């Protein structure tokens, strides 16, 4: 079984994220997922994200933050992408993150759905993926690029 | 070279796969081959046994226990957290290369395999809660906690069976052994059976504690010397203190032996024959001849001192027992207080029954308080803690103090003092009210055996409210003071993850 919807659409992309901290960034991106019907309870979802963030910060070297969680308030695997011109601290030793990926996974989602998120996580390590997103100028292009990269071949 | 790796993280949707990708890229760049097993939520494709067999070294990049890690026994091993792999995969690869060149560990099993913090329940084989990069104090606590966690089921099973027998007849201790006399139609016989099975289970407490402390330190080969050392501690009267010492000794000795360089011919029999043999002989000698008796004297002294406190200062004794019961929630200090109370039961004096009541009441309040706190102020607790909170109602009501451990492990500096204060209040009130208890265990299910049950419940209730209020106040203050980037709690959290 494969997901019927894209994990990411142009509406889930913010190329000029103006949040200043992790909570703000997660909230801003989560609101986009909520508007798209992927997150059913904004506060409940953000509490789950914060709980995961508290276990260990999700900043990755190379300017990436990946707030994420599995939550009962998520209807299907979804991804929101924000690019922060100023950078936001996600607890990585090498400094703030400018590429923020909010990954929302449904609680108890079956493995075939999760492979998409797994594929995304793998892309985050690839320089070309990061370079392309740093250079993107159009949300729709960025969303289409991400969707293409993570779709099963 | 050929490597195999396992990656695993708590949520299993991001870091697991990033670590895998980073390791694959680094191996490729270094001209090595690597096969990675991602133990994440997208299903785990196990490495083929022939792939493992042909690998020169194993890399664990995991923040949780690696599942089925005995598949990699005998291979040179490098381990670290997932972030280490994501940020520094080339370093891990070159460490793996060095480990492969140095040859396999003498123990035959991955000697430093306890990479994960936070045991993953449900995996095959026993798990530990030990994180290897932590400081000595933290690791010591994790060793003890691992030992304690394997003891809990023995206490629960044995304690409830004994309580059941006492509920039928509190003089059931006098019944003849069921091997001599068992009447299928007699309730008396069934109660005696229940009591004697429970006593058999209690007989394992110290050996299992020692065995699994040793296991947490030095893996499977340490279980035997630990259990045998624990059994000797019982024999010489060194009790729980002796068991802890025996477990730590066994673990330390096995850690040392694993460092020996041994000829290839006997490497295969090291973990099953050589290490247990040598370590058990050494631990046995030390426990019987060198340190068993001094520890027994200390244990006896402690018990006499507690006995001396009763009478004149009964309320003060209640405070002290309450503090001890809550201090480590089923750990050694708690068990000293508990063993003191249970030992008194057989004398049957009024004072000893009061002590038993105070000890059980004080042991019930910590889980109840945290259950209550997480119900009325859910935002101060993580989702995992809220789930634990629901179970803690039952655990507290059943006098299983261990129900508070998940909360205390995540936030010890705020939780432990709070529950100690509440339990000391409960202990003092129970003594002041003169409540008595004839059963060694059972919580509210042995209420019929409690003298002055309403005052007893009042003592439990007051202590619960005091602890809950303190936890809420401390957590709430801490949250306002240091939110949002709570690095301190983040480091303490993995045990509950």
Interface residues (C-beta under 8 A of the other chain):
Chain A: X21 X22 X23 X47 X48 X50 X51 X52 X54 X55 X56 X57 X58 X60 X61 X66 X68 X69 X70 X89 X91 X93 X103 X105 X109 X111 X112 X114 X115 X117 X118 X119 X121 X122 X123 X124 X125 X126
Chain B: X10 X11 X13 X14 X15 X16 X17 X18 X20 X21 X22 X25 X38 X40 X41 X42 X43 X63 X83 X86 X87 X379 X382 X383 X384 X484 X485 X486 X487 X489 X490 X493 X494 X497
